[in-house]
Amino acid sequence: MPTYSALTTLTGEGHARALAAAMERMAPEPVGVGVFEVEDGSGLWEVGAYFPESPASATLEMLAMAFDARPFAVSELPEIDWVAKVRRELSPVEAGRFFVYGAHDRHLVPPGRIGLEIEATVAFGTGHHGTTLGCLRALDRLLTAGARPANVADIGCGTAVLAMAAASGLPDARVLASDIDAVAVEVALVNVAVNKLAARVHCVEAAGFDHPEIAARAPFDLVFANILKGPLIELAPVMAAHVGVGGTAILSGLLVVQADAIIEAYRFAGFNVLAQDDIGEWSTLCLARA
């Protein structure tokens, strides 16, 4: 059964989210609608939806005109099991002491390394992306330098790979993983169980730090936030309120060209830069709460 995608771009987050809400009321009803900021400094937002049958071109034209968006690009997607394809093609990732792999590569974990089994799913975080890899490297450097944070949070955890890395590398630490997406939380729970870390990593559904369990556990010694530029900047003062004095924040999900803006926001919130690790076009920041 074919699937159809309809994509457009427009200026402004408010208009983009309003357009997405209007698309959710279309007939045929889309099976999924997404809103994403185009991370190139243009101020554009991408709105896309997937449909079980070809969407009505007249409806899409009317929506584009109503929200001052570019004409929709409609495509018929090939019938591919993308998860199976990714599982076949993704090779293990090495980041210092950490070795991230799929179940089919379980036999490849080198002796003395910390293995993290992550299956390719709809949640973000297999270790291959420059942002996740940068965060794992930053954690490895902290541990090598002798840091032993006892209270850790992974905000926007996706597959929970960073939360599991912290729990595996810090046997005495308590780790809390959260994500705004309920599906991601379900994926995280499965991964935590597969890696036998259910007693060490607690997963909750939350937007940023907005959850009573997160508030109860603060202040944290270490916080990961591998999300996007906009949410990272918005979280800066909240991050300062949840990271203890002398604690560390590892931030990613940002382009190298966006790093200065993130650094400025976090310096204003009371953080100092410990390190910046650029992998391709992506950057990871390691910051200390002053």
BELHUUR-V144348 format. One record per helix or strand of 2 or more residues. SS is the DSSP state (alpha for helix, beta for strand). FROM is the first residue (numbers start at 1). LEN is the number of residues. Records with the same first field share a line. If there is no record, write none. Layout:
BEGIN
SS: FROM-LEN / FROM-LEN
END
This chain:
BEGIN
beta: 3-9 / 32-6 / 44-8 / 73-5 / 93-3 / 98-4 / 114-4 / 151-5 / 174-6 / 201-5 / 220-7 / 243-13 / 271-9 / 282-8
alpha: 13-11 / 57-10 / 82-8 / 103-6 / 130-15 / 161-9 / 182-13 / 212-6 / 229-14 / 256-13
END
